[in-house]
Amino acid sequence: MIDDFYNDNRLVVVDPVLGDNGKMYGPISSEMVSEMNLLIGRADIITPNLTEASLLLGRPFPETINETEAKDWMLRLSDMGPGIVVITSVLTGALLQGDSLPLALDRAVHFITYGVRATLGYSYDQNQGILLERILNRLNFPMPVSSYEIL
């Protein structure tokens, strides 16, 4: 699809869906991780979670990661091809709507924060994530601006 549809006006965003919580998803193999490394090399932006970042870098999953190490991981992932690396999976829609990267990050952080708050107290399968239906309208709300460091 990248070959068929790419032009200078297109944004190639890859969310390398490989695993979560320190483990690969059931059908994912090490061969798939290698193939994903090739795909992220063609992306403008990648949005791996921490598990996916560790898999892409061939590193063990850390139970905790400090700021310095997280920055190092993002720079190493960027060296593989993408100009922008965000270790998260929520912000792509805002970028596609024309938001700047800092505004998209703010929107993602606030959206997930609202989602967690709206989900607390409900009894349901946590593997289903947050209760999006309760907060989708929040995507249209103005977002307070925070500060982020661009590496």
NORTA-V917387 format. One record per helix or strand. SS is the DSSP state (H for helix, E for strand). FROM is the first residue (numbers start at 1). TO is the last residue. Records with the same first field share a line. If there is no record, write none. Layout:
BEGIN
SS: FROM-TO, FROM-TO
END
This chain:
BEGIN
H: 2-5, 30-40, 50-57, 67-79, 92-96, 101-119, 126-128, 132-134, 136-140
E: 13-14, 19-20, 23-24, 45-46, 84-85
END
